[in-house]
Amino acid sequence: MRSFIAAGAAALSMLLSGAPADAQNWPQRPITFMVPFAAGGGTDAFARPLAAELEKRLGQGIVIENRAGAGGTAGALVASRQTPDGYYFFVGAAHHTIAPSLYPRLDYNIETDFIPVAIIAQPPQIIVVNPRRIPARTLTELIALAKSKPDGLVYGSAGIGTTHHLSAELFKLLTGTQIRHVPYRGAGPAMADLVAAQVDMVFDGLGTSAPQIQGGQIHGIALAAPQRNPAIPNVPTTGEAGLQNFEVSTWYAVFAIKGTPQPIVDRMRQEIRQALGLQNIREAWARNGSDIPTVEGEAFGRFVSSEVQRWRKVVTDANIKLE
C-alpha cells in the first residue's frame, strides 16, 4: 500500500509540474496561426513573413489557417474555442476591437477569451484623394471643401465596420463635415475606384496608398500617425496639418487562446520580438507602410481595451449599423 501511495504521489507531482516542463520543450509539433480573413489580404501580408521567420527560430512549421467571414468574427469565434495547449494562435486585427460595437451578439470576447501576445504590425491610415476630382491639396482645404458641399463628396471604404470606414466617420465627427460613404468588398476595389476617379477620397492603409501616391495617381493629404513616414516624406501628419486626436492604424497582432501556459506565451512573445528585429522583416514592413511596433503583453492588453472603448464611441456617435 505504501508503495502504491508513493507511486501515486510521484505521478501527481509529475502531472502538476507538466505544464512548465512541456513549456520548456515546446514546440514539439507544428503550430497553427489562425488568420480570420481571406488569403492575400493585409493580415496575410504580415502574418506569413513573420511565420516563416518563427519557423526557423522554433524548429517547427507554422500553418496559416485562413478562415474568413463576418468581418473576421467567424474566425475569432473558432479560435476562441480551441484547446489552449500552445499550438494554436489567433492573428487578430483592429477590426476585432470594432466588432463588439457592431455585432450585438458575439459569442466570444476579444478582451477575455484571448491572451494578448504582441502587435506585429501597425500601418497608419492616410487620407488620400483623387486630384482629378478634388482640387484640395492640404487638410485645411479639404475640410473647407467638404463643409461647402454637405454630402457632396464621396469616400470609399473596404466595407462597413472596417478601420477605413470608422476612421472616416471619426474624421467627420471631429471636423463637422458630411461626406457620403460607398462601401466596397475590400480595400483593393476601393483603391481601384479612387484611382479611376469613381470616388473622391479614401481613408486607406499606408501600405496600399504609398505606391499610388509615389506614382502620382492619387494625392496624400495627411497621415494619421504621430510622425511622418520615410516612404512619403512630403505628406504631413494630421497633427501637423491642424487636426488633433486623429491617429488611426490598421494594426495586426498575435493572440494566444485563454488558458495557454504562461511560459509558452512568454516564449512566443520573445521570439516575435526578435523576429521583428531582423533586417529582412524591417524592410518588408517598410514596403507595406508599417513601422516595427513595440507594444506587447500587458500594455497590448490595455491598448485593446482602449480601442474597444474608442470605436464604441464612434459607432454610437455616428449611429453606424450593419446593413
C-alpha positions as CSV (number, residue, x, y, z in Angstrom):
1,M,0.0,0.0,0.0
2,R,2.8,2.4,0.9
3,S,4.5,1.8,-2.5
4,F,1.2,2.4,-4.2
5,I,0.7,5.7,-2.4
6,A,4.2,6.7,-3.2
7,A,3.8,5.9,-6.9
8,G,0.5,7.9,-7.0
9,A,2.2,10.9,-5.3
10,A,5.0,10.7,-7.8
11,A,2.6,10.6,-10.7
12,L,0.6,13.6,-9.2
13,S,3.8,15.5,-8.8
14,M,4.7,14.9,-12.5
15,L,1.2,16.0,-13.6
16,L,1.4,19.2,-11.6
17,S,4.8,20.1,-13.0
18,G,3.8,19.1,-16.5
19,A,2.9,22.5,-17.8
20,P,6.3,24.1,-17.1
21,A,8.2,21.1,-18.3
22,D,6.2,21.0,-21.5
23,A,6.7,24.7,-22.0
24,Q,10.4,24.3,-21.8
25,N,10.3,21.7,-24.6
26,W,7.7,23.5,-26.7
27,P,7.1,23.2,-29.6
28,Q,7.1,19.5,-30.4
29,R,4.9,19.7,-33.4
30,P,3.6,22.3,-35.9
31,I,1.8,25.4,-34.7
32,T,-1.3,26.9,-36.3
33,F,-1.8,30.7,-36.9
34,M,-5.5,31.3,-37.5
35,V,-6.0,34.3,-39.8
36,P,-9.7,35.2,-39.8
37,F,-9.6,36.8,-43.3
38,A,-9.2,35.6,-46.8
39,A,-5.7,34.7,-48.1
40,G,-3.8,37.6,-49.7
41,G,-5.2,40.3,-47.5
42,G,-3.5,42.8,-45.2
43,T,-3.3,40.3,-42.3
44,D,-1.6,37.7,-44.6
45,A,0.9,40.3,-45.7
46,F,2.4,40.4,-42.2
47,A,1.5,37.0,-40.8
48,R,3.1,34.9,-43.4
49,P,6.6,36.5,-43.5
50,L,6.6,36.5,-39.7
51,A,5.6,32.9,-39.5
52,A,8.4,32.0,-41.9
53,E,10.9,33.5,-39.6
54,L,9.4,32.0,-36.5
55,E,9.6,28.5,-38.1
56,K,13.4,28.9,-38.3
57,R,13.6,30.1,-34.7
58,L,11.3,27.5,-33.2
59,G,12.3,24.5,-35.4
60,Q,8.7,23.6,-36.2
61,G,6.3,24.5,-39.0
62,I,3.6,27.2,-38.7
63,V,0.4,26.6,-40.6
64,I,-1.5,29.7,-41.7
65,E,-5.2,28.8,-41.5
66,N,-7.4,31.4,-43.3
67,R,-11.0,31.3,-42.2
68,A,-12.9,34.4,-43.5
69,G,-16.4,35.5,-42.7
70,A,-18.5,38.1,-40.8
71,G,-15.8,40.7,-40.7
72,G,-13.2,38.5,-39.1
73,T,-15.6,37.5,-36.2
74,A,-16.3,34.0,-37.5
75,G,-12.6,33.0,-37.3
76,A,-12.3,34.7,-33.9
77,L,-15.1,32.5,-32.6
78,V,-13.5,29.3,-33.9
79,A,-10.1,30.4,-32.4
80,S,-11.6,31.2,-29.0
81,R,-12.8,27.6,-28.7
82,Q,-9.5,25.9,-29.5
83,T,-7.5,23.9,-26.9
84,P,-5.1,26.2,-25.1
85,D,-2.1,24.0,-25.5
86,G,0.3,26.4,-27.1
87,Y,-0.2,25.1,-30.6
88,Y,-3.0,27.4,-31.8
89,F,-2.7,31.2,-32.0
90,F,-5.0,33.8,-33.4
91,V,-3.8,36.7,-35.7
92,G,-6.3,39.4,-35.0
93,A,-6.6,43.0,-36.2
94,A,-8.0,46.4,-35.4
95,H,-11.4,45.2,-36.8
96,H,-11.8,42.9,-33.7
97,T,-12.0,45.9,-31.4
98,I,-14.7,47.5,-33.6
99,A,-16.8,44.3,-33.9
100,P,-18.1,44.4,-30.3
101,S,-19.9,47.6,-31.1
102,L,-21.4,46.4,-34.4
103,Y,-22.3,42.8,-33.7
104,P,-24.7,42.7,-30.7
105,R,-24.4,39.0,-30.0
106,L,-20.8,37.9,-30.4
107,D,-20.2,34.5,-28.8
108,Y,-16.6,35.4,-27.8
109,N,-14.9,38.4,-26.1
110,I,-11.7,39.7,-27.6
111,E,-10.7,41.1,-24.2
112,T,-11.2,38.0,-22.0
113,D,-11.1,34.9,-24.3
114,F,-7.6,35.6,-25.6
115,I,-4.2,36.4,-24.2
116,P,-2.5,39.4,-25.9
117,V,0.9,38.4,-27.1
118,A,2.2,41.2,-29.3
119,I,1.2,43.6,-32.0
120,I,3.2,42.6,-35.1
121,A,2.4,45.5,-37.5
122,Q,0.8,48.9,-37.3
123,P,0.5,50.6,-40.7
124,P,-1.1,54.0,-40.2
125,Q,-4.2,55.3,-42.1
126,I,-3.8,58.1,-44.6
127,I,-6.3,60.4,-46.2
128,V,-5.9,60.3,-49.9
129,V,-7.8,62.0,-52.7
130,N,-8.1,61.7,-56.5
131,P,-6.6,65.0,-57.8
132,R,-8.8,64.9,-60.8
133,R,-11.9,65.1,-58.6
134,I,-10.6,67.1,-55.6
135,P,-8.7,70.3,-56.0
136,A,-7.7,70.4,-52.3
137,R,-4.0,69.9,-51.6
138,T,-4.0,70.4,-47.8
139,L,-6.1,69.1,-45.0
140,T,-7.4,72.6,-44.3
141,E,-8.5,73.0,-47.9
142,L,-10.2,69.5,-47.9
143,I,-12.2,70.3,-44.8
144,A,-13.3,73.7,-46.2
145,L,-14.3,72.0,-49.4
146,A,-16.3,69.3,-47.6
147,K,-18.1,71.9,-45.5
148,S,-19.0,73.9,-48.6
149,K,-20.6,70.8,-50.1
150,P,-22.5,68.8,-47.4
151,D,-22.8,65.3,-48.7
152,G,-21.3,66.4,-52.0
153,L,-18.1,64.5,-51.5
154,V,-17.9,60.7,-51.6
155,Y,-15.4,58.4,-49.8
156,G,-14.9,54.7,-50.5
157,S,-14.0,52.1,-47.8
158,A,-13.1,48.5,-47.5
159,G,-16.5,47.8,-46.1
160,I,-18.9,48.6,-43.3
161,G,-17.2,48.3,-39.9
162,T,-13.6,48.3,-41.2
163,T,-11.0,50.8,-40.0
164,H,-11.3,52.5,-43.3
165,H,-15.0,53.2,-42.6
166,L,-14.6,54.0,-38.9
167,S,-11.7,56.4,-39.4
168,A,-13.7,58.3,-41.9
169,E,-16.6,58.6,-39.5
170,L,-14.3,59.7,-36.8
171,F,-12.9,62.3,-39.2
172,K,-16.4,63.6,-39.9
173,L,-17.2,63.8,-36.2
174,L,-14.0,65.7,-35.4
175,T,-14.4,68.2,-38.4
176,G,-18.1,68.6,-38.5
177,T,-18.3,67.5,-42.1
178,Q,-20.8,65.4,-44.1
179,I,-19.2,63.0,-46.6
180,R,-21.1,60.2,-48.2
181,H,-19.9,56.6,-47.8
182,V,-19.6,54.0,-50.5
183,P,-18.5,50.6,-49.0
184,Y,-16.6,48.1,-51.1
185,R,-15.7,44.4,-50.7
186,G,-12.2,45.1,-49.6
187,A,-9.5,47.8,-49.7
188,G,-8.4,46.8,-53.2
189,P,-11.6,47.6,-55.0
190,A,-12.0,50.9,-53.1
191,M,-8.5,51.9,-54.1
192,A,-9.1,50.9,-57.7
193,D,-12.1,53.1,-57.9
194,L,-10.3,56.0,-56.3
195,V,-7.5,55.8,-58.9
196,A,-10.2,55.5,-61.6
197,A,-11.8,58.7,-60.2
198,Q,-15.1,57.0,-59.3
199,V,-14.9,58.3,-55.7
200,D,-13.3,61.4,-54.3
201,M,-11.3,60.1,-51.4
202,V,-10.4,57.1,-49.2
203,F,-9.1,56.7,-45.7
204,D,-6.7,54.0,-46.5
205,G,-3.8,52.0,-45.1
206,L,-0.4,53.4,-46.0
207,G,0.8,50.2,-47.5
208,T,-1.6,50.2,-50.4
209,S,-1.6,54.0,-50.8
210,A,2.1,54.8,-50.8
211,P,2.9,53.3,-54.3
212,Q,-0.1,55.2,-55.8
213,I,1.0,58.5,-54.2
214,Q,4.5,58.0,-55.4
215,G,3.2,57.3,-58.9
216,G,1.1,60.4,-58.9
217,Q,-2.3,58.7,-59.4
218,I,-3.6,59.9,-56.0
219,H,-2.6,62.7,-53.6
220,G,-1.8,62.2,-50.0
221,I,-3.5,64.8,-47.8
222,A,-2.4,63.8,-44.3
223,L,-1.0,60.8,-42.4
224,A,-3.0,59.7,-39.3
225,A,0.2,59.0,-37.3
226,P,2.4,60.8,-34.8
227,Q,5.3,61.2,-37.2
228,R,5.9,61.3,-41.0
229,N,6.8,58.2,-43.0
230,P,10.0,58.0,-45.0
231,A,8.1,56.5,-47.9
232,I,6.1,59.7,-48.4
233,P,8.2,62.4,-46.5
234,N,6.3,65.3,-48.0
235,V,2.9,64.2,-46.6
236,P,2.3,65.9,-43.2
237,T,0.7,64.2,-40.2
238,T,-2.8,65.1,-39.3
239,G,-1.5,66.8,-36.2
240,E,0.9,68.9,-38.2
241,A,-2.0,69.7,-40.5
242,G,-4.1,71.0,-37.6
243,L,-6.3,68.1,-36.8
244,Q,-5.7,66.7,-33.3
245,N,-6.8,63.3,-31.9
246,F,-6.9,61.7,-35.3
247,E,-4.3,58.9,-35.1
248,V,-5.5,55.7,-36.6
249,S,-3.8,52.5,-37.6
250,T,-4.9,49.2,-39.0
251,W,-2.9,47.1,-36.6
252,Y,-2.4,43.3,-36.7
253,A,-1.5,41.2,-33.7
254,V,-0.9,37.7,-32.3
255,F,-3.1,36.4,-29.5
256,A,-2.9,33.2,-27.6
257,I,-6.0,31.3,-26.5
258,K,-7.1,31.9,-22.9
259,G,-5.6,29.2,-20.7
260,T,-2.4,28.8,-22.8
261,P,0.5,28.2,-20.3
262,Q,2.2,31.5,-19.5
263,P,5.8,30.2,-20.2
264,I,4.6,29.4,-23.8
265,V,3.1,32.8,-24.2
266,D,6.3,34.4,-22.9
267,R,8.4,32.3,-25.3
268,M,6.2,33.2,-28.3
269,R,6.4,36.9,-27.3
270,Q,10.2,36.7,-27.1
271,E,10.5,35.0,-30.5
272,I,8.2,37.5,-32.2
273,R,10.2,40.4,-30.7
274,Q,13.4,39.0,-32.0
275,A,12.0,38.2,-35.4
276,L,10.6,41.7,-35.8
277,G,14.2,43.0,-35.3
278,L,15.5,41.2,-38.4
279,Q,16.6,43.4,-41.3
280,N,14.5,41.5,-43.9
281,I,11.4,41.8,-41.7
282,R,12.1,45.5,-41.2
283,E,12.4,46.0,-45.0
284,A,9.3,44.0,-45.7
285,W,7.3,46.0,-43.1
286,A,8.5,49.3,-44.6
287,R,7.4,48.3,-48.0
288,N,3.9,47.7,-46.5
289,G,3.9,51.0,-44.8
290,S,4.4,49.8,-41.3
291,D,6.9,50.7,-38.6
292,I,8.1,47.9,-36.2
293,P,5.6,48.0,-33.2
294,T,6.8,47.7,-29.7
295,V,3.5,47.1,-27.9
296,E,3.2,43.7,-26.2
297,G,2.0,41.9,-23.1
298,E,0.0,43.9,-20.6
299,A,0.5,47.1,-22.5
300,F,-1.1,45.4,-25.5
301,G,-4.0,44.3,-23.4
302,R,-4.6,47.8,-22.2
303,F,-4.4,49.0,-25.8
304,V,-7.0,46.5,-26.9
305,S,-9.4,47.7,-24.2
306,S,-8.8,51.3,-25.1
307,E,-9.5,50.6,-28.8
308,V,-12.8,48.8,-27.9
309,Q,-13.9,51.9,-26.0
310,R,-12.7,54.3,-28.6
311,W,-14.6,52.7,-31.5
312,R,-17.7,52.1,-29.4
313,K,-18.0,55.8,-29.0
314,V,-17.5,56.4,-32.8
315,V,-20.1,53.8,-33.6
316,T,-22.6,55.3,-31.2
317,D,-22.0,58.9,-32.0
318,A,-22.1,58.3,-35.8
319,N,-25.1,55.8,-35.4
320,I,-23.3,53.2,-37.5
321,K,-25.2,49.9,-38.1
322,L,-24.5,46.9,-40.2
323,E,-26.7,46.7,-43.3
